[in-house]
Amino acid sequence: MGFVTALELTLNDLRPHFLCTYLYELAGAYSSFYNADKVMVDDTAVKARRLLLCARTRTVLMTGLELLGIKPLERM
């Protein structure tokens, strides 16, 4: 399930757990990626793709949390 689908299910059924579950699974998948692969590598093309993945994941997580009324942390 993608972000749009999770959001549609949440809004259509008024059941926020769909969005919560999606965000939780996305955070877990991102954490696995981040632990397995270095983002800052010498290959500029690989680094660019990985930085883009990080930025897009951050955007989706922040948007989802804000929709749930949760203020995302800026830093940990």
N, CA, C and O atoms as a DFTB+ gen file, in Angstrom:
304 C
 N C O
     1  1       0.856      -1.171       0.000
     2  2       0.000       0.000       0.000
     3  2       0.900       1.230       0.000
     4  3       1.911       1.266       0.701
     5  1       0.531       2.232      -0.785
     6  2       1.279       3.465      -0.852
     7  2       0.638       4.558      -0.004
     8  3      -0.418       4.360       0.597
     9  1       1.287       5.699       0.034
    10  2       0.827       6.815       0.858
    11  2      -0.566       7.276       0.443
    12  3      -1.428       7.495       1.294
    13  1      -0.786       7.422      -0.856
    14  2      -2.085       7.904      -1.346
    15  2      -3.194       6.928      -0.959
    16  3      -4.263       7.347      -0.516
    17  1      -2.945       5.648      -1.123
    18  2      -3.945       4.642      -0.764
    19  2      -4.236       4.674       0.729
    20  3      -5.396       4.622       1.139
    21  1      -3.193       4.761       1.540
    22  2      -3.382       4.830       2.999
    23  2      -4.179       6.067       3.378
    24  3      -5.039       6.014       4.257
    25  1      -3.895       7.171       2.719
    26  2      -4.608       8.413       3.000
    27  2      -6.071       8.309       2.568
    28  3      -6.960       8.763       3.287
    29  1      -6.324       7.722       1.411
    30  2      -7.708       7.546       0.947
    31  2      -8.502       6.664       1.904
    32  3      -9.642       6.982       2.242
    33  1      -7.902       5.551       2.343
    34  2      -8.589       4.676       3.286
    35  2      -8.879       5.399       4.604
    36  3      -9.946       5.239       5.196
    37  1      -7.920       6.184       5.039
    38  2      -8.088       6.943       6.277
    39  2      -9.237       7.928       6.152
    40  3     -10.079       8.023       7.045
    41  1      -9.274       8.652       5.060
    42  2     -10.303       9.679       4.881
    43  2     -11.672       9.089       4.565
    44  3     -12.684       9.564       5.081
    45  1     -11.714       8.065       3.726
    46  2     -13.000       7.485       3.332
    47  2     -13.690       6.751       4.480
    48  3     -14.912       6.808       4.618
    49  1     -12.903       6.067       5.296
    50  2     -13.465       5.267       6.383
    51  2     -13.347       5.945       7.747
    52  3     -13.820       5.410       8.750
    53  1     -12.714       7.125       7.788
    54  2     -12.458       7.833       9.047
    55  2     -11.772       6.918      10.064
    56  3     -12.155       6.837      11.231
    57  1     -10.736       6.229       9.561
    58  2      -9.988       5.294      10.388
    59  2      -8.499       5.617      10.265
    60  3      -7.829       5.114       9.363
    61  1      -7.980       6.448      11.160
    62  2      -6.595       6.908      11.044
    63  2      -5.537       5.819      11.200
    64  3      -4.367       6.048      10.892
    65  1      -5.931       4.644      11.674
    66  2      -4.921       3.601      11.842
    67  2      -4.311       3.170      10.515
    68  3      -3.192       2.658      10.498
    69  1      -5.018       3.363       9.403
    70  2      -4.430       3.030       8.106
    71  2      -3.199       3.897       7.840
    72  3      -2.167       3.393       7.397
    73  1      -3.306       5.175       8.104
    74  2      -2.179       6.085       7.902
    75  2      -1.084       5.807       8.924
    76  3       0.099       5.829       8.586
    77  1      -1.466       5.548      10.162
    78  2      -0.476       5.234      11.206
    79  2       0.335       3.995      10.835
    80  3       1.559       3.986      10.965
    81  1      -0.344       2.964      10.380
    82  2       0.337       1.722       9.999
    83  2       1.276       1.962       8.826
    84  3       2.403       1.467       8.817
    85  1       0.812       2.721       7.834
    86  2       1.660       3.014       6.685
    87  2       2.926       3.756       7.120
    88  3       4.027       3.402       6.698
    89  1       2.776       4.772       7.952
    90  2       3.932       5.555       8.388
    91  2       4.895       4.709       9.215
    92  3       6.112       4.841       9.087
    93  1       4.354       3.849      10.053
    94  2       5.183       2.966      10.876
    95  2       5.991       2.026       9.980
    96  3       7.189       1.842      10.195
    97  1       5.347       1.437       8.987
    98  2       6.041       0.522       8.082
    99  2       7.065       1.254       7.214
   100  3       8.138       0.719       6.932
   101  1       6.737       2.464       6.796
   102  2       7.695       3.268       6.020
   103  2       8.925       3.585       6.859
   104  3      10.053       3.480       6.376
   105  1       8.716       3.971       8.105
   106  2       9.846       4.277       8.991
   107  2      10.718       3.040       9.199
   108  3      11.944       3.149       9.241
   109  1      10.104       1.873       9.328
   110  2      10.865       0.640       9.486
   111  2      11.667       0.299       8.243
   112  3      12.825      -0.107       8.337
   113  1      11.055       0.462       7.081
   114  2      11.750       0.186       5.820
   115  2      12.913       1.156       5.618
   116  3      13.988       0.758       5.168
   117  1      12.698       2.419       5.951
   118  2      13.764       3.412       5.815
   119  2      14.912       3.106       6.774
   120  3      16.082       3.217       6.410
   121  1      14.570       2.723       7.991
   122  2      15.592       2.387       8.976
   123  2      16.441       1.209       8.500
   124  3      17.661       1.213       8.663
   125  1      15.802       0.211       7.918
   126  2      16.545      -0.939       7.382
   127  2      17.474      -0.509       6.253
   128  3      18.629      -0.930       6.198
   129  1      16.966       0.332       5.353
   130  2      17.798       0.853       4.267
   131  2      18.997       1.618       4.833
   132  3      20.134       1.393       4.418
   133  1      18.739       2.517       5.774
   134  2      19.790       3.380       6.306
   135  2      20.861       2.574       7.038
   136  3      22.040       2.925       6.997
   137  1      20.455       1.500       7.705
   138  2      21.425       0.656       8.410
   139  2      22.232      -0.216       7.451
   140  3      23.371      -0.576       7.747
   141  1      21.645      -0.554       6.307
   142  2      22.307      -1.460       5.368
   143  2      23.198      -0.752       4.356
   144  3      24.194      -1.321       3.909
   145  1      22.859       0.468       3.991
   146  2      23.563       1.170       2.920
   147  2      24.028       2.550       3.362
   148  3      23.274       3.315       3.963
   149  1      25.288       2.854       3.051
   150  2      25.787       4.201       3.306
   151  2      25.162       5.154       2.302
   152  3      25.032       4.832       1.121
   153  1      24.783       6.314       2.775
   154  2      24.201       7.325       1.881
   155  2      25.308       8.133       1.231
   156  3      25.266       8.385       0.026
   157  1      26.278       8.535       1.998
   158  2      27.365       9.367       1.491
   159  2      28.496       8.482       0.965
   160  3      29.432       8.142       1.689
   161  1      28.381       8.118      -0.319
   162  2      29.384       7.273      -0.977
   163  2      30.106       8.099      -2.039
   164  3      29.691       9.211      -2.368
   165  1      31.188       7.540      -2.567
   166  2      31.982       8.255      -3.569
   167  2      31.283       8.375      -4.919
   168  3      31.458       9.375      -5.616
   169  1      30.508       7.387      -5.293
   170  2      29.794       7.402      -6.575
   171  2      28.694       8.466      -6.505
   172  3      27.728       8.317      -5.757
   173  1      28.847       9.538      -7.287
   174  2      27.913      10.668      -7.189
   175  2      26.491      10.304      -7.608
   176  3      25.528      10.831      -7.051
   177  1      26.350       9.412      -8.580
   178  2      25.001       9.018      -9.015
   179  2      24.285       8.235      -7.918
   180  3      23.103       8.459      -7.656
   181  1      25.000       7.323      -7.285
   182  2      24.411       6.533      -6.190
   183  2      24.080       7.452      -5.017
   184  3      23.009       7.345      -4.419
   185  1      24.996       8.343      -4.696
   186  2      24.763       9.273      -3.590
   187  2      23.547      10.150      -3.865
   188  3      22.742      10.387      -2.964
   189  1      23.403      10.624      -5.071
   190  2      22.259      11.474      -5.428
   191  2      20.945      10.724      -5.281
   192  3      19.968      11.266      -4.763
   193  1      20.921       9.466      -5.741
   194  2      19.690       8.662      -5.621
   195  2      19.354       8.394      -4.160
   196  3      18.187       8.456      -3.772
   197  1      20.347       8.103      -3.362
   198  2      20.105       7.812      -1.945
   199  2      19.682       9.055      -1.184
   200  3      18.830       8.983      -0.298
   201  1      20.266      10.189      -1.519
   202  2      19.841      11.441      -0.876
   203  2      18.409      11.797      -1.266
   204  3      17.649      12.306      -0.442
   205  1      18.043      11.536      -2.502
   206  2      16.676      11.771      -2.953
   207  2      15.706      10.868      -2.201
   208  3      14.636      11.314      -1.787
   209  1      16.071       9.611      -2.023
   210  2      15.247       8.686      -1.250
   211  2      15.065       9.189       0.179
   212  3      13.959       9.137       0.717
   213  1      16.133       9.670       0.791
   214  2      16.048      10.213       2.154
   215  2      15.123      11.425       2.202
   216  3      14.283      11.529       3.096
   217  1      15.268      12.328       1.259
   218  2      14.455      13.544       1.238
   219  2      12.975      13.225       1.028
   220  3      12.113      13.804       1.690
   221  1      12.686      12.314       0.116
   222  2      11.284      11.971      -0.159
   223  2      10.659      11.228       1.017
   224  3       9.487      11.432       1.333
   225  1      11.433      10.376       1.656
   226  2      10.922       9.669       2.835
   227  2      10.614      10.669       3.940
   228  3       9.577      10.571       4.596
   229  1      11.499      11.622       4.148
   230  2      11.276      12.664       5.160
   231  2       9.997      13.446       4.863
   232  3       9.211      13.727       5.768
   233  1       9.795      13.793       3.603
   234  2       8.605      14.553       3.213
   235  2       7.325      13.777       3.510
   236  3       6.374      14.326       4.066
   237  1       7.306      12.500       3.139
   238  2       6.114      11.682       3.368
   239  2       5.866      11.511       4.862
   240  3       4.729      11.642       5.316
   241  1       6.913      11.220       5.631
   242  2       6.740      11.055       7.075
   243  2       6.252      12.342       7.739
   244  3       5.347      12.306       8.573
   245  1       6.838      13.461       7.378
   246  2       6.423      14.732       7.962
   247  2       4.979      15.067       7.586
   248  3       4.203      15.504       8.436
   249  1       4.624      14.868       6.341
   250  2       3.259      15.150       5.885
   251  2       2.264      14.264       6.624
   252  3       1.241      14.744       7.111
   253  1       2.564      12.978       6.706
   254  2       1.670      12.048       7.387
   255  2       1.495      12.379       8.855
   256  3       0.378      12.357       9.371
   257  1       2.592      12.687       9.532
   258  2       2.500      13.036      10.952
   259  2       1.698      14.319      11.157
   260  3       0.878      14.408      12.071
   261  1       1.937      15.298      10.311
   262  2       1.191      16.557      10.429
   263  2      -0.301      16.345      10.188
   264  3      -1.128      16.974      10.849
   265  1      -0.657      15.462       9.245
   266  2      -2.064      15.159       9.000
   267  2      -2.712      14.497      10.217
   268  3      -3.910      14.656      10.455
   269  1      -1.919      13.764      10.976
   270  2      -2.420      13.119      12.196
   271  2      -2.416      14.069      13.396
   272  3      -2.857      13.703      14.485
   273  1      -1.918      15.287      13.190
   274  2      -1.872      16.263      14.278
   275  2      -0.660      16.113      15.176
   276  3      -0.649      16.596      16.308
   277  1       0.371      15.434      14.657
   278  2       1.599      15.216      15.422
   279  2       2.684      16.114      14.848
   280  3       2.939      16.098      13.644
   281  1       3.318      16.895      15.709
   282  2       4.394      17.779      15.250
   283  2       5.680      16.962      15.126
   284  3       6.196      16.458      16.124
   285  1       6.201      16.829      13.893
   286  2       7.440      16.051      13.704
   287  2       8.640      16.736      14.352
   288  3       8.709      17.962      14.427
   289  1       9.570      15.927      14.814
   290  2      10.808      16.452      15.369
   291  2      11.699      16.968      14.239
   292  3      11.712      16.403      13.145
   293  1      12.418      18.005      14.499
   294  2      13.388      18.512      13.514
   295  2      14.686      17.714      13.579
   296  3      15.333      17.472      12.560
   297  1      15.060      17.303      14.808
   298  2      16.304      16.559      15.007
   299  2      16.104      15.540      16.104
   300  3      15.232      15.677      16.962
   301  1      16.929      14.523      16.055
   302  2      16.951      13.529      17.135
   303  2      18.339      13.432      17.692
   304  3      18.582      12.653      18.613
